[in-house]
Amino acid sequence: MTISVWRYSHLALAVSSFLLLVLASVTGIILAFEPVLQKSQPYRSDKFNELTLAQTLPVLKKNDAEISELSVDANQFVQIKGSDANGKNLTAYIDPQTGKMLGVPTPQTEFFQWVTALHRSLFLHEAGRFFIGLTAFLLLLITVSGTLLIIQRQRGVKRFFTRIVRENFAPYYHVVLGRLSLIPIFIMALSGTYLSLARFGLVATEKVSPKIDFDAIRSKPERTLADFAVFQNTRLADVQTIEFPFSEDVEDYYTLKLKDRELTVNQLTGDILSENHYPTAVLLTNLSLDLHTGRTSAIWALILAVASANILFFIYSGFAISWKRLKNRVKKNTYSADESRFIILVGSENGSTFRYAQFIHQQLLTLGEKSFLTELNKYAVFPKAEHLIALTATYGLGDAPTNATRFVDLVEKYPQPQPVRFSVLGFGSHAYPDFCKFAFEVNQLLARQSWAVPLVDIHTVNDKSPTDFGLWAEAWSQQTDLPMPVSLELLKAPTPDLETLVVTSTTKTAQPDGTFLIRLQNSHNQRVTSGDLLAIYPANDHRERLYSIGVVNNELQLSIRLHPNGLGSGFLHRQSPGETIQARIVNNDHFHFPKTAPTVVMIANGTGIAPFLGMIDRNTQKTPCHLYSGFRESVSFDLYRAFLEENRSAQQLTNLHVAYSREGEKQYVSQLIARDADFIAKVLATKGVIMICGSLSMQKDVIALLETICQTKLGKSVSFYQSHGQILMDCY
Amino acid sequence: MTCLRKIGWLVLALTLFGSSVSVAQSGTTQYKCMIQMTNYMGEKAYIAVSLMDGQGAYEKTLYVLGSDKKWYKDVKAWYRALGKKTPNISAISGASVAGGDRSVIVLEIDNAKLNKDYKLRFESAVEDKEDHAKDIEIPLTTAGLSARSEGTGFIRYVRFSPN
């Protein structure tokens, strides 16, 4: 997969060059302050940009000093060299307008000389220059591979600067700062590489001597400097250096080295004797120097300093990310794949999902179970497997993480010989549109396999939430009767405080497997929303039972089927009005009534209707609601009939469809859905939401049916709608 | 003509035996010297201009183009001749000079050495390239100081003019 190629090259390049990069960055930061310090000196004339040579040169000529050379440096300070009135060597800054001496240039301080030499050549002359040049080139490649990684991560060039979800310090700032300093670092690396190439003569920057036809030189008509056309047309700002004629002989001339060309000028007549445009390579060398050193702009120099400092941060954060990724890779398994009863498969892009998998794995090993942990790509035939747990993240545009790309093919290729109960746990963030899409695909894929038996409904973990993970662990542990005490040590979720609820009414049931409604009042004014779960501890031990809450008349209403010897249902059935129970309300965000959906379709069987009752009760803004529910007999429905009819006339419920599996037409709720397939497709197409609550087997049927509807009528997979929050499920 | 010569001698006698200050000053002459480099590729050249006696022995440093002492040892013959007695050359040193460029310096030459079997030696060195111990040697004569002298190394030519 391409993503890995770029990531590995990004890392490999960084590893191979980081020592020199650290050195170059540190010295680079220091050197960036040299132009800043220089520019703070008061040698720049205010009129600098307006002056022409016809104005400056005559002024200088009047000076006592005899000038041999004038140069304009990157700070736009004008410097002259020559000899003073006493014939002594002279170098000074002058004001180009008045010719007044402003000061004597100080040579580069020994400190900056030392740092510059270290930055350029490591004090190793040619060898050092080569390694520094190579480092600049590697930095260029790192920048390019980094850019591609960002594009991939952001899923497209256009989304390059869209928001990034903050997960952890190092990866977050690596990407955020990477995007910001990408351009300065790229320019720095490119110009550095170019300068090295130029230094080693790999780009032609040969000097050309002016070709002057000395026979054609005239000494008439003599003009004053101010009348030379070429001086009138040349601004001081375009000058690099001017070499003055060595003597008054007409064959000695002015040499004007401008920014883009070199001119020689007859010192008497002002005729242009020769003109050489610099080759592009020379112009590029100058541009590279400007960009690489920041010598022309203090602001750019400071940007370069910040970008260099960022390189240091990238080295730190990049290695921190890689270290974490390596650390989280699969450790050696105690038991082999062939002998293990529990198989844990992981799909992880940067290793954080492995932490959760490791936790489950260790927990099972502690319990004396044989558990095998591996990547989704290592899927094979597991002859002794009874349980399969797939934990997977989603990468990019709903794609499989790198170590899960072959999973789909492998599952088709290697069916398990014995029935295996599976559970899928998706990791992701709601901040991305394709939330846990790959996990939903894995779940769908497994559900289609004849050997696969769903154990618990697919669960998703948003932003590494311990609560979300805890929900799965509780559900899984309930089904397997194996404790999975998640929250406590590893995930550091605080031990939940139980609250006291008062039973306000209960319908009781006479049948041993009948359904009953119980209403509870919570003493605190704690926020609770229909779709949340109530966790009760009937035996005051780790055994927890979860029930869907419907909030009706500001009370918590549970709909419960009484199981013979049922721990939770029996406990609740024994409660009478006025009694209190200890329980915990579990926020179940993903199954709340959608705030903005144009239409909501509710699908339930049996007691799965509970949360929908509360939602309908609360639907005072009259969002169109269509309830499809399935029961065994009409008696089971009688509990809800009056309430639902009342709401239908109040337009809080739009449509009610009921199927009875043991009476009349003997229908299942999925058959009602199949009948209204066109309507269901229209709901999904118009951004409506479908909510499913009830048994897992019903959910499996309905999802299979929805898959067909989506594929045939909408041309998309059901997982698309699942990941876009248009299909919400809470089944058990 | 003889009259002029007499006046000349008189002036000379006056300057030599006059006030002590004028004696010191009149003992030297300043020459403007232009060094034109070849179009070589590479770092800027360091050039030492030394006064050598008739036997080719080092006498004195007249000027150094190049201000970073770190590279002085690359100008090998001159650096060796300096030995331990490094003179204070900060007053007679200036910027190094790149290929294709020229540099104009002022050399102060003792009149007593003129036309007396002394030579001006220009030694040039470029980092990671060869060192030209005798890039140019010019006899310290009136004729030598008026002609244009071709170099053999990084220097293309040297020209003088009295200041």
Boltz contact constraints between the chains, C-beta under 6 A:
constraints:
  - contact:
      token1: [A, 68]
      token2: [B, 104]
      max_distance: 6.0
  - contact:
      token1: [A, 83]
      token2: [B, 106]
      max_distance: 6.0
  - contact:
      token1: [A, 87]
      token2: [B, 30]
      max_distance: 6.0
  - contact:
      token1: [A, 87]
      token2: [B, 163]
      max_distance: 6.0
  - contact:
      token1: [A, 89]
      token2: [B, 106]
      max_distance: 6.0
  - contact:
      token1: [A, 107]
      token2: [B, 67]
      max_distance: 6.0
  - contact:
      token1: [A, 113]
      token2: [B, 68]
      max_distance: 6.0
  - contact:
      token1: [A, 125]
      token2: [B, 128]
      max_distance: 6.0
  - contact:
      token1: [A, 126]
      token2: [B, 128]
      max_distance: 6.0
  - contact:
      token1: [A, 201]
      token2: [B, 41]
      max_distance: 6.0
  - contact:
      token1: [A, 207]
      token2: [B, 39]
      max_distance: 6.0
  - contact:
      token1: [A, 207]
      token2: [B, 99]
      max_distance: 6.0
  - contact:
      token1: [A, 207]
      token2: [B, 100]
      max_distance: 6.0
  - contact:
      token1: [A, 246]
      token2: [B, 34]
      max_distance: 6.0
  - contact:
      token1: [A, 247]
      token2: [B, 161]
      max_distance: 6.0
